[in-house]
Each structure stands twice: as C-alpha cells, then as structure tokens.
Amino acid sequence: MSDDPSQINLPPEPAELGRFWWPSLEHHATALGYLCMCHANLEYDVNSLLEVLLGCSFDERRAIIDATGASLQTRCDLALKLAIIKQPYDRWLAALEDTLKYIKAELCPKRNRLVHDSWAQTQSTPVQFDVRANIQQSQSRMPKQISPMKMAERDLQSIWNLNNDFNRAAGALMNLRFCYLEWRDKGLELDIHGLSIPASKPPRQAPPQGGRAKRKQPPRSSEA
C-alpha cells in the first residue's frame, strides 16, 4: 500500500453510493443525534454510580461492564441491588429507586422506539413504523394472531423534550452519587429532596418500638 495520500483509492462520493437523503427529516435527524448522545451520557452516569457502589476503580468498572455486555436497563437493576446491599439512608435509597425505575420504564422504551423504528415522510409530518410482531389474543377462546404494523406521527418537539428528560435523569444520578459518597466517607445524610426523577415519595414511618402498632379498639357499649 502506498504511503502517498494521492495514491489511495478513496470511496466514491455519497451521491454515487445511492445514499437516500430526506431533507424534510433533517431537523428530526438532528434531534435524534442528540438523543443518542444524551443516552450515552446517561449510560456513563449509571456506570459511575456502579463504580462507587462496587468500590472499584475506573478501569475495573470498565472491565466488568465490557465483560458482561449488560444493557442500560440491566445496569439500572444492578445498581439498585447493590444499593440495597449497602443500605444507605432511606431517603437516598427511595430517590435512587424512583430515578432508576423512571429510566427503565419511561426513558429507555421511548428512546428505543425512536432509534430502531423505521422513518418515512408524509405530506404533513414525519412518521415511524412499528414493525414488531407481537403475539396477541383478543379473547381466551380466539386464535392467537400477530400484531399489525403500526404507524405513528413523531413531533419534533417531543424528541427534544425526551433529550431534556435524559439530561435531567443524568443530573439526578450525579447528585445521588455525590450524596452517596458523602454518606459513605463522612457519614452525612444530605437532604436529597427533589433530586430524583420523578420526585421521590417520603419514606414510610416505622412502627413504634416493641412490634407493630396496636389498633385502637372501639369503646365497649355499656350493659343495661
């Protein structure tokens, strides 16, 4: 192979490759590109949380994640299980659980559909085709069928809103990681109100010492 750059056989121009180009989808493509970057940033923050929960180094964490090949949702499950083992204070644990559930149940499914479903341009707005073949059964005695292909319009603002949601979740994980380190290293229980996405519920009140709280007995009616 020649070291002279002028002698290297470069690939043809994109137009010669027959690349399919939809100028009308350019703004959607930009928003989707940012969504991929926001997803990658959120993955990094989940990995950083796993690093402190495992008590390992940056390179050790990288080796563990690469070896397992775990998805983001699986890493969220692992982070929650490790946090339960560590048993930090209740407010922190509740905020972490709410945030991780929100990532798994809301953010990841929405992102997956936007990234993996096919796109097309109609006269009004860009649409996506959900081609997943799910087995469904309308009634117990009816034969099973494959779900039909679905088409849905995709508003541009909804994609940017999802980007913002990913960034808010990443920020929440950063704050929760900081609060965990303050608890682990200094014994501080920082006020984490509002850090989770969505806002965490207040912890349940523990029953009084000595067992379960006794129920109040209704007053007995006086005998005639």
Contacts in CASP RR format, 6 or more apart in sequence:
PFRMAT RR
TARGET T0000
AUTHOR 0000-0000-0000
METHOD contacts of the structure
MODEL  1
MSDDPSQINLPPEPAELGRFWWPSLEHHATALGYLCMCHANLEYDVNSLL
EVLLGCSFDERRAIIDATGASLQTRCDLALKLAIIKQPYDRWLAALEDTL
KYIKAELCPKRNRLVHDSWAQTQSTPVQFDVRANIQQSQSRMPKQISPMK
MAERDLQSIWNLNNDFNRAAGALMNLRFCYLEWRDKGLELDIHGLSIPAS
KPPRQAPPQGGRAKRKQPPRSSEA
1 8 0 8 1.000
2 8 0 8 1.000
11 17 0 8 1.000
22 119 0 8 1.000
22 121 0 8 1.000
24 121 0 8 1.000
24 126 0 8 1.000
25 119 0 8 1.000
25 121 0 8 1.000
25 126 0 8 1.000
27 156 0 8 1.000
28 119 0 8 1.000
28 126 0 8 1.000
28 154 0 8 1.000
28 156 0 8 1.000
28 159 0 8 1.000
31 156 0 8 1.000
31 159 0 8 1.000
31 160 0 8 1.000
31 163 0 8 1.000
32 114 0 8 1.000
32 115 0 8 1.000
32 159 0 8 1.000
34 160 0 8 1.000
34 163 0 8 1.000
35 111 0 8 1.000
35 114 0 8 1.000
35 115 0 8 1.000
35 159 0 8 1.000
35 162 0 8 1.000
35 163 0 8 1.000
35 166 0 8 1.000
36 115 0 8 1.000
38 163 0 8 1.000
38 166 0 8 1.000
38 167 0 8 1.000
38 170 0 8 1.000
39 72 0 8 1.000
39 111 0 8 1.000
39 166 0 8 1.000
41 166 0 8 1.000
41 167 0 8 1.000
41 170 0 8 1.000
42 72 0 8 1.000
42 103 0 8 1.000
42 107 0 8 1.000
42 166 0 8 1.000
42 169 0 8 1.000
42 170 0 8 1.000
42 173 0 8 1.000
43 72 0 8 1.000
43 75 0 8 1.000
45 170 0 8 1.000
45 171 0 8 1.000
45 173 0 8 1.000
45 174 0 8 1.000
45 177 0 8 1.000
46 72 0 8 1.000
46 75 0 8 1.000
46 76 0 8 1.000
46 79 0 8 1.000
46 103 0 8 1.000
46 173 0 8 1.000
47 61 0 8 1.000
47 62 0 8 1.000
47 65 0 8 1.000
47 75 0 8 1.000
48 173 0 8 1.000
48 174 0 8 1.000
48 177 0 8 1.000
49 79 0 8 1.000
49 173 0 8 1.000
49 176 0 8 1.000
49 177 0 8 1.000
49 180 0 8 1.000
50 61 0 8 1.000
50 64 0 8 1.000
50 65 0 8 1.000
50 75 0 8 1.000
50 78 0 8 1.000
50 79 0 8 1.000
50 82 0 8 1.000
51 57 0 8 1.000
51 58 0 8 1.000
51 61 0 8 1.000
52 177 0 8 1.000
52 180 0 8 1.000
52 181 0 8 1.000
52 184 0 8 1.000
53 79 0 8 1.000
53 82 0 8 1.000
53 83 0 8 1.000
53 86 0 8 1.000
53 180 0 8 1.000
54 60 0 8 1.000
54 61 0 8 1.000
54 64 0 8 1.000
54 82 0 8 1.000
56 64 0 8 1.000
65 75 0 8 1.000
68 74 0 8 1.000
70 78 0 8 1.000
72 103 0 8 1.000
72 108 0 8 1.000
73 103 0 8 1.000
73 104 0 8 1.000
73 108 0 8 1.000
76 100 0 8 1.000
76 103 0 8 1.000
76 104 0 8 1.000
77 100 0 8 1.000
77 104 0 8 1.000
79 96 0 8 1.000
79 100 0 8 1.000
80 96 0 8 1.000
80 97 0 8 1.000
80 100 0 8 1.000
83 93 0 8 1.000
83 96 0 8 1.000
83 97 0 8 1.000
83 180 0 8 1.000
84 93 0 8 1.000
86 184 0 8 1.000
87 93 0 8 1.000
88 180 0 8 1.000
88 183 0 8 1.000
88 184 0 8 1.000
89 183 0 8 1.000
89 189 0 8 1.000
90 203 0 8 1.000
91 189 0 8 1.000
91 191 0 8 1.000
91 192 0 8 1.000
91 193 0 8 1.000
91 200 0 8 1.000
91 202 0 8 1.000
91 203 0 8 1.000
92 176 0 8 1.000
92 179 0 8 1.000
92 180 0 8 1.000
92 183 0 8 1.000
92 189 0 8 1.000
92 192 0 8 1.000
94 196 0 8 1.000
94 200 0 8 1.000
94 201 0 8 1.000
94 202 0 8 1.000
94 203 0 8 1.000
95 172 0 8 1.000
95 176 0 8 1.000
95 192 0 8 1.000
95 194 0 8 1.000
95 195 0 8 1.000
95 196 0 8 1.000
95 200 0 8 1.000
96 176 0 8 1.000
96 196 0 8 1.000
97 200 0 8 1.000
98 196 0 8 1.000
98 197 0 8 1.000
98 198 0 8 1.000
98 199 0 8 1.000
98 200 0 8 1.000
98 201 0 8 1.000
99 169 0 8 1.000
99 172 0 8 1.000
99 173 0 8 1.000
99 176 0 8 1.000
99 195 0 8 1.000
99 196 0 8 1.000
99 197 0 8 1.000
99 200 0 8 1.000
102 169 0 8 1.000
102 196 0 8 1.000
102 197 0 8 1.000
102 198 0 8 1.000
103 169 0 8 1.000
106 165 0 8 1.000
107 162 0 8 1.000
107 165 0 8 1.000
107 166 0 8 1.000
107 169 0 8 1.000
110 162 0 8 1.000
111 162 0 8 1.000
111 166 0 8 1.000
113 128 0 8 1.000
113 130 0 8 1.000
114 128 0 8 1.000
114 154 0 8 1.000
114 159 0 8 1.000
114 162 0 8 1.000
117 128 0 8 1.000
117 129 0 8 1.000
117 130 0 8 1.000
117 131 0 8 1.000
118 128 0 8 1.000
118 129 0 8 1.000
118 131 0 8 1.000
119 126 0 8 1.000
119 127 0 8 1.000
119 128 0 8 1.000
119 154 0 8 1.000
120 126 0 8 1.000
120 127 0 8 1.000
120 128 0 8 1.000
120 129 0 8 1.000
121 127 0 8 1.000
124 153 0 8 1.000
125 153 0 8 1.000
125 154 0 8 1.000
125 155 0 8 1.000
126 153 0 8 1.000
126 154 0 8 1.000
127 151 0 8 1.000
127 152 0 8 1.000
127 153 0 8 1.000
127 154 0 8 1.000
128 151 0 8 1.000
128 152 0 8 1.000
128 154 0 8 1.000
129 149 0 8 1.000
129 150 0 8 1.000
129 151 0 8 1.000
130 149 0 8 1.000
130 150 0 8 1.000
130 151 0 8 1.000
130 152 0 8 1.000
131 149 0 8 1.000
132 147 0 8 1.000
133 146 0 8 1.000
133 147 0 8 1.000
134 146 0 8 1.000
134 147 0 8 1.000
135 144 0 8 1.000
135 145 0 8 1.000
135 146 0 8 1.000
135 147 0 8 1.000
136 144 0 8 1.000
136 145 0 8 1.000
136 146 0 8 1.000
136 147 0 8 1.000
137 143 0 8 1.000
137 144 0 8 1.000
137 145 0 8 1.000
138 145 0 8 1.000
165 197 0 8 1.000
168 197 0 8 1.000
169 197 0 8 1.000
172 195 0 8 1.000
172 196 0 8 1.000
172 197 0 8 1.000
175 192 0 8 1.000
175 195 0 8 1.000
176 192 0 8 1.000
176 195 0 8 1.000
176 196 0 8 1.000
179 190 0 8 1.000
179 192 0 8 1.000
179 195 0 8 1.000
182 188 0 8 1.000
182 190 0 8 1.000
183 189 0 8 1.000
183 190 0 8 1.000
192 200 0 8 1.000
193 199 0 8 1.000
193 200 0 8 1.000
194 200 0 8 1.000
207 213 0 8 1.000
END
